[in-house]
Amino acid sequence: MEFQFENVFWLCALLLAYVYVGYPVLIGILAHFFSQPKKFSDGDEPSVSFIISAYNEASVIAAKIENSLGLAVPTERLEVIVVSDCSDDGTDEIVRGSEGLGVRLLRQNQRLGKSAALNYAVPQARGTILVFSDANALYQPDAIRHLVRHFSNPKIGYVVGNARYSEKDSGSSSAESEGLYWKLETYLKKQESLFGSVVGGDGAIYAIRRELYSPLLPTDINDFLNPLQIIARGYNGVFEPSAVCYEEAAENFSQEYRRKVRIISRSLNALRRVPEVLNPLRNTRHWFSLISHKVLRWIAPFFMIFCFASSLALWRSPLYKTAAILQAAFYALALIGWKWRPENKIGKLLSLAFYFCMVNLASLVGCVKCFRGDLSGIWAPPRQKLQNQA
């Protein structure tokens, strides 16, 4: 029996080490030695439909429209569409005030969720390239040009931009922790893009070929499912670091927790919707990154639970007793960081410990929700303090 517990401990410990250390190192090595150059040309720019999803965005939509109209894309090649998911806070009235400037408002008269809103907007879009964005994501003027140039390569089906957090959010504990997490995500996207294909999109800034959009179910997550569907059709995805936008981070850890639960539960469901991407023979490089970057990370909390439980079961061994004490100490630090985070280096360490555990708790809850079929199609931006949103 002890031998079985030892196997469980070391298997889970090695998987955790691979997810958080081994894979980032390995994908960097693979990208360096086995990169696939992404060729493109700066010829004629395609027509672009810039689709902005909005639900009760009155506080930011005017700035978003001003930002969109200032993009370095010829007016005749860009249409700006705001699709409102039955907003009732004055968002629609603000958008209508800009219709004379070339902005189109499409309104759902019933709140059906973001995926349904995109299903409503895409058939009415006129561009050959669709660029999807959130209402609080402010683009650098040349962002769309950097995105769409990759579509001169017929093998590219989607392009993901470089979303960053605005400087005004950098002081909060949640923003700092999320910022470090996002730096790792950005690094992985760059390496995956070089090695084969970036995994998933980003709701703040990503583009696809219009003909590759597939209608979504209300519970689908568009910026993860659509890229999977495109991969399944034989295309690849690119990360473009020069296509930059800035958005706000969640104001606190609880908002970030709810957002991650929703993302993970719906992303796992997306794998059930496109099971062919789990076949390693179809697109081996993308499959490798998908499993290593996403799937193993989502189920990492189960590795943490089994690793701790098996070390407790082997308590009589000094090695496993030490492992159990170290794990318990780390979780204790996370609990302290939940309630107490002073404005110093100790506070930052406590915040990171808590953030790591919070993300994994969100993964655990997201997995359970997906397996139970407890998925919601309704979404709200994290800055909107809806306590019933999970």
Secondary structure, DSSP 8 states (H G I E B T S, - for coil): -HHHHHHHHHHHHHHHHIIIIIHHHHHHHHHHHS---------S---EEEEEEESS-TTTHHHHHHHHHTSSS-GGGEEEEEEESS--SSHHHHHHTTGGGTEEEEE-SS---HHHHHHHHGGG---SEEEEEETT-EE-TTHHHHHHGGGGSTTEEEEEEEEEE-GGGTTSHHHHHHHHHHHHHHHHHHHHHHHS---S--TTSEEEEGGG-----TT--HHHHHHHHHHHTT-EEEEEEEEEEEE---SSHHHHHHHHHHHHHHHHHHHHHSGGGG-TTTSHHHHHHIIIIIIHHHTHHHHHHHHHHHHHHTTTSHHHHHHHHHHHHHHHHHHHHHH---SSHHHHHHHHHHHHHHHHHHHHHHHHHHHHT--------TTS--TT--
